[in-house]
Each structure stands twice: as structure tokens, then as C-alpha cells.
Amino acid sequence: MERKKAGSEDWAITAARQFAASASGRGLAIPVDAVAEVFRQIETIDVDLSGIERVYNTEEAAQFFDKSPQWMYWAMKPRDDGGGGWFYYPADDDHAEPWLIEPERRGAKGIRRFNLKVIQDMAVSLYQKGGMRSIDELQEIIKRVQLARTGRWAPEPPKKKTRRKRKPKAEASLKNGSVGQESA
């Protein structure tokens, strides 16, 4: 059997060796090649998630509309509260007046979770209230919803929130010229 160069070893062999090493500490003899083959097979298994409804956070839902998360928060707020008031179901037999389209909320903080039905209803409401320039915009959003339903379109993953590094206090005070000056 031909040996590979050091550092180019297959991930499954490395993982199998680690597994075998931890098992040998408990007195078990593990065949490394066989375990590596099992690891490779596990990696190729396709998991069917077709029966599970995908939910989206606010940042992901905003991408269906080509908008920012801030715009989504504003557009979901009723006009009486300083928002855009764009997302309402029309009045019907059960409701005398239009009522707010609300995504499901989860957890103690009430984090919004949007499913594709809610996103599509929001798009139709936005169009009907005049929040889109043309029907082409509505068609584009509905197309994204349909493609997402089949798994052929997905919003970009949310960006990691990074904190700006603060300058150490010594640097900040040097900038102000206060270090080294004696008070009179």
C-alpha cells in the first residue's frame, strides 16, 4: 500500500485513530481501517428533511424582499407605533378590520420565526398596499418562496455580529493630551 505524505492524511483515518486511541484506554481494540470506512459512509448519508418546515429569522426573511432586517422591523410595526404598517391580512368574515401578519415568536425574548407562508402573505400585502413599484417585484419574491420550498434557493446565512475593539484607555488619553500633564 502506498503511503501518503505527512500532513495529507485522510480525515477519516485521523478521526478513526483518535477514536481507537480513546477506546484503547478502556481496554478495547478497534480496527482503525474499518472505523475509517464507517466514518466515510456516514458522511455520504443524505438526510431527508422534506417533511420539516424551514423557518427563517428576520435577517433571512428580509433577504426574500431584498431589504435589510431594520426595514423588516419597521415594516412590521403598525403605523400607530411609528412603523410602516405594511403587513396586514385583509378584512374578511371573521375579522371586521384588517389584522397584522405576525410571524411566530419563540423563546423568552420573543424571537421572530418566519415560515414561507407568512413571507408570501407579507409579500402579497406589501404589493396590495402599494409598497412595490411593480408586479415584477412581487413575482420575484414569490419565485424565491417557491424555490425555497423546493430547496433550490436559500438566503445567505446571517452575518456574525462582531464587536469593535475598544482602544485601551492609555491610548485614548494620549490622544486627548491629558497624560503627562500636571494639574496646577
N, C-alpha and C positions, 0 to 999 in steps of 0.2 A: 504494500500500500504506500502510495506517495505521500510524503509529509508536506504540509503547507508551511510557509514561512511563519516565523513567530509573529504574533500580533494579527494574523489574518484568519485565526481560528473561527470556525462557525459558532454562532451564538448558542445553538442547541447543545453542542458539546460542552461549552463553558458552563451553561446552566446545569447540564447533567452532572458534570464534575462537582459543582457546588452542592447539588442535591445528594450525590453519593458521599461526599465528604461529611455532610451533616448526618446522614444515615449511618455511616461507619462509626461515628461517635457513640451511637446507640447499639453497636454490635451487628449492624445489618450490612450485608454485602450487596451492592447494587451494580448491575451491569451498565456501565456508562453509555455504550453504543445503543443499547436497547432503549434506555431512558431518553437519549437524544432523539431517537426516531419517534418516540411518542410525543415529545415536545414539538417536533416538526409537524406531525399530524394534527395536533391540537391547533396549531397556528392556522392551518388551512380550513378549519371548520367554519362554514358560514352560519351565522346565527340569524334565524328568521324573526324579524321584528315587525312583520307586516300587520299583525293584529294589535300592535301597540300604537296608540295615538301620540304623535310627537307634539310636544309643547315648546313654545318659544318664549324667551324673556323679552323685555321691552326693547332692548337694543337689536335683537334679532328680528322682532316684529317690524321695527322701523325700517329695516332693510327691504321688506316687501314693498314699501311705499317710496323707497329711495329718499328717506328722511332721517333725521337724527333722533336719538332717544329723547332729547329735550323737546323736539317738535311733537313726539308721540304723547309725552306727559301733558303738554299744553293742549293738544287737540282733544285729549280725553276729558279734560276738565270742562265742566259746564260753563257757559258764558257768564252766568251769575257769579262764579268764583274766579273770574279773570282768565278763563281758558278760551279755547276756540269753539268748543261745543259742537264738534263735527260729527261725533259718532252716536247716533240715535236710531233706534228702531222706529218705524212709523207707527202712528196710532192705528189700532185695529179694534176688533170686537171686544177683546179682553182688556184693552188699555185705551182710556179716553184721550190721553195725550201721548206724544212720543216719549219713549223711555230710553235711558242711557245704555249703550252697549258696553258692558263691563266684562273684562277678562276675569278668569278665575283668580282668586288670591290664595296664596299659600303661606304658611308659617306665621310666626308671631309678628313679623314686620309687614305682613300682607303683600308679599312679593307677587307681582302680576305674572300670570302664565297664560299665554295666548295659544289657542288651538287654531287650525286652519279655517274652521267655520267662522270663528269670531273675526279673524283677519279679513276674510271675504266679506262678511257683513259690514265691517268697518269701511272697506273699500267702496262698497255699493252706497253706503250712507254718505261718504265723502263726495262721491260723484253726484248723488241726488241733491245734495246741499250746495253744489256749485264749487266745491273745493278742488276740482280738477279742471284743467284747461280744455281737455278733450276726452272723448270716449276712449281714445288710444291709450291714455294713461290707465284707465280702468281695465282695459283689455290686458295690458302688460302686468298689472298686479294679479288679475285672475289667472293669467298664464303661469305666473310664478307659483301661485297657490296650487294649481293643478300639477305642475311639475314637482313641487314639494311633496304633494300627496303620493306621487309615484317614486319619489326618492331621486329625481333627476335634477333637482335644484335645492340648494340649501344656503341659508345666509352665512356670511363669514362668521367664524367663531368670535365671541366677544373679546375685545381687547383687554389685556391685563391692565389693571389700574396701577399706575406707578406713582410713587410719591417723589416730589422733588427733594433733592438733598439740600438740607439747610447748611448754610455756611457756619463754621464754628464761630463762637462769639468773639474770639480774639480777632479773626479776620474782619468781622463786621465792625468792631470798634476801631480797628486801624483805618478803615475806610472813612469813618467819621472824624478821625483825627483826635480821638479822646484818649488814646493810650499814650502814656509817657508825659502827658501834660499834668502839671501840678496845679491844684486849685489854690487860689490866693486867699 
